[in-house]
């Protein structure tokens, strides 16, 4: 089903797998897609599909498998796309301009934002896309890899492309842990004053030879960015030391 | 074996897998690592290793499996590291600062360049790292994902982290297809002059009403960046049209 006219950019991106041999890889690719919010899968002449292995490896991403379109030819898979990105691991003599998958994802996002449909195309597990298949794509993209061992698993390549597509589209904002109330300037200065007094009382800091102890402590806590509760904990520790020192002085 | 003092940044990065259940995932992670040039794998209390499934899924990345270090505790796995990056898909209340895997990879590269050892740490397939394990890492990183389906396969997560580590370290330069000799300015101008003359002779272009045909053709070919051989092919086509027109005029 084509995306609606106002579809979100990620809904305009289809992943095309050409002549995939192992249905498990189709399932793993579906899972990789859905983790990044891509749902449109097109399979060109898969050897076996649907298949129990595909379902097992999809691990809950059945919405992608259930909606997958199976077609006979790459031309059918690419119909309606304004940008078709053929992914190739190995160098090809007649590839024309080759871009990294990061750059390709940015181009794909720009195209999708203009309301155009986009395809990322992946070939077989053993040999990738044929030269003829690659030539029917408008752009060739590749994943930067170890030149001595560049064979990403098919689903791993789909994962990286889908990940770059998500980052191009949504940025790389991630979840944040809950933030607690930050300590104020006065609270932090009171902590340093307290710490200095206790460190002197402990005879750890000699007020006539202070060296760089307090600046180092300031630097450390400034880097951490103190929360109010943390200041309270540290002052509690200092107060406990003060008590012990008082007890020693007055046995 | 620790890296030598002058080791390349990627050699300072270890991938730590904690209590992995399925040896196949260890093999797939090893393959993912080697595609990005990472070779140092540390396994904390794996359920089964070595194992035929691990070897099969590693698909040639046996150098990583053969060199893998098996240890009993996360502390052993992290010994010697200045930066320890715990990877977590799900939000954790006490995580402190959380960064994207892209940002974490940049920090890891900066640390490795300073000669420090770095670890990316991944938990179990089912539940990831425990809160205690995560708390023993200095940084928490996460892979941007679909909030409704964020469960990347373990090896897929390792693939994305290793990929970002490679890009942080080597940039995203990719192989380029062979470039052919570019056409010179004069050759291209001669092509346009020839094209214009032939298009007039064909009565496709009216020289008194040129409209925007020639500028559009210039724009198209400028975008493509013409090679010398392509200019020769196009001029060959034009010359053939000229011949046909000549034949018509002199039957």
Interface residues (C-beta under 8 A of the other chain):
Chain A: X28 X31 X32 X34 X35 X36 X37 X59 X60 X61 X90 X91 X92 X93 X94 X95 X96 X97 X98 X99 X100 X101 X102 X103 X140 X142 X143 X144 X145 X146 X149 X150 X151 X152 X153 X155 X156 X159 X160 X163 X166 X167 X170 X171 X172 X173 X174 X175 X176 X177 X178
Chain B: X28 X31 X32 X34 X35 X36 X37 X59 X60 X61 X90 X91 X92 X93 X94 X95 X96 X97 X98 X99 X100 X101 X102 X103 X140 X142 X143 X144 X145 X146 X149 X150 X151 X152 X153 X155 X156 X159 X160 X163 X166 X167 X170 X171 X172 X173 X174 X175 X176 X177 X178
